[in-house]
């Protein structure tokens, strides 16, 4: 097991779920999970009171927060109660959000059960819900006490959901580590086969990149914006398609790289490397959403500030920059995107 500490939050990469009790406080614990996860973690979920929420992005809403809050009241929860989210990104986001507002704040932690949530959603202290179809429009910054990242959790994941997590690992490499990108290229087949050593390395290195950035800028005032590479496009794609978040991020990375090529920030050969590694990882690299529709959805992005938006663009592989662009300029930038 390897441990990364971030603003008092402990990310335990390679820790077994079976060791959960040594990380839990002595006070009351309530688990928040969803049906598909609960059936695979029956022993853990039967050890404590359990609030079960519906799975799926459509339920990451205030309605679910209302439901959880009602259940916590019925369980006579007080502010000393510890909330444990057991599941993927949606469960982690929802648990962190409700823990931050219930009785003005309870301590919480995560057992992160998907690749996507281990490398992204469960780490960094951002917790939120969607509003009127827009991603994470309502949210808070609050750090979990711990995050357990057990690679054995992937054994029961559907392949499509498992594969979706690789986009965030590729994103991390594109942001800050060209050598990690090389490693992914060389070990994609092992990763797809769920080789434990390969996956633990990928999760640890990705979390380390994110933790280093968040340590500098927890509240996303500058450096942390880099973690949104590909996401301005991805959120617009999710709004107008049935793609999973990780799949949309994959397409978003390609679109951001295409814009960088068009602006002279990145070589076309590097763009092709990005597309090739994502295809190798069985992820999509293009969308059929029209540019006007894509641009319209991008105007609702949380990174918009007045008449400008912070757009994150790769500068080669292993580096990126944040550009504040006027919305009129953004429309021109989006219009330069070339299809495959």
Buried (B, 14 or more C-beta within 10 A) or exposed (E): EBEBEBEEBBBBBBBEBEEBEEBBEEEBBBBBBBEBBBEBBEEBBEBBBBBBBEBEBEBBBEEBBEBBBEBBEEBEBEEEBBBBBBBBBBBBBBBBBBBBBBBEEBBBBBBBBBBBBBBBBBBBBBBBBBBEBBBBBBBBBBBBBBBBBBBEBBEEBEEEBBBBBBBBBBBBBBBBBBEBBBBBBEBBEBBBEBBEEBBBBBBBBBBBBBBEBBBEBBEBEEBBBBBBBBBBBBBBBBBBBEBBBBBBBBBBBBBBBBBBBBEEBBEEEBBEBBBEBBBBBBBBBEBEBEEEBBBBBBEBBBBBEEEBBBBBBBBBBBBBBBBEBEBEBBBEBBEEBEEE
